[in-house]
Amino acid sequence: MRDNPNLSPKQTDRIRSVAQLLSVQTGEVLYEPSQPDVPMFIALEGIVAISKTG
């Protein structure tokens, strides 16, 4: 994992110890506004786009 410019390595390790690692494919939707619980996402690699349709 590359260094995150906003999190120290210690913070990243702490998050990894309690988080669920998820691999996603291009175009996959991670969250819909209709979902009652808002999870927290941290991208370790790649690009994330946030968009709203309609």
Sequence and secondary structure as in RCSB ss.txt:
>XXXX:A:sequence
MRDNPNLSPKQTDRIRSVAQLLSVQTGEVLYEPSQPDVPMFIALEGIVAISKTG
>XXXX:A:secstr
    SSS HHHHHHHHHHS      TT     TT SS      SSS        
